[in-house]
């Protein structure tokens, strides 16, 4: 039973990482590019850092949203269909 719980926890964490990775990497990449641009031009405007990241994050959600939803639906379906294994 303990192995089953550990496997479910491992699969849950890997699914969370896999689903959130495209959005996080997009925000990180845009933030890095904006920071380099701000350093090169000596512009220290705070809104310049946030607005491109917000737009890029929304675009990543739009682009990867279907895949993210399918991944989460597949994970949820596997968990619900294996409820009989959880009852001891």
URLIN-V490901 format. One record per helix or strand of 3 or more residues. SS is the DSSP state (H for helix, E for strand). FROM is the first residue (numbers start at 1). TO is the last residue. Records with the same first field share a line. If there is no record, write none. Layout:
SS: FROM-TO, FROM-TO
This chain:
H: 2-41, 46-81, 83-86
